[in-house]
Amino acid sequence: MRLLTAISLASLLVSIAGVVLVLGLYVTEPWATGESTATDEATATIEATVVTEPTPTPFQHQALLSSSQVREILKSWVNSREGLQDMRANDCLSWQHTKVGMRYLQDAAKWWYMSDNSDRWIVTAAGNSCDGVQAWYIDDNTGKVIP
């Protein structure tokens, strides 16, 4: 009886090992049925997203300063030490009130935001005291006047 039990146990273990081996080989092989699973679709979507190149869209700068802020920056600058040392600004961009002693912007001074993605305003002035059309720039991010 013991011999029969030992043979039965041995054959049971061999059968279980055979089933595990067959299932192991079958599961590690990819399914070739043509059916896709949710994981396969998700992987395909991720791969498609990674492979496709994004459509380039140019970054469009927008003015941070308003026109009235530019006017106030210019008024302050023409009366600053840097503005007073700029002879073009003294002759062309501003005029001095003799009684008050302050400099004011010329009416002929115009400014607008440049649309070339440079983040700058251009300030132009022309007139009798100007040597042609004169230009200054204002950095839209810092408000600094660039003579």
Protein Blocks (a to p, Z undefined) as FASTA:
>chain_A
ZZmmmmmmmmmmmmmmmmmmmmmmmmmpccfehpacfklmmmmmmmmmmmpccddddddd
ddfbdfklmmmmmmmmmmmmklmmmmklmmmmpccdfknopacddfklccdddfehnopa
cdddddjklgcjadddddfklopacZZ
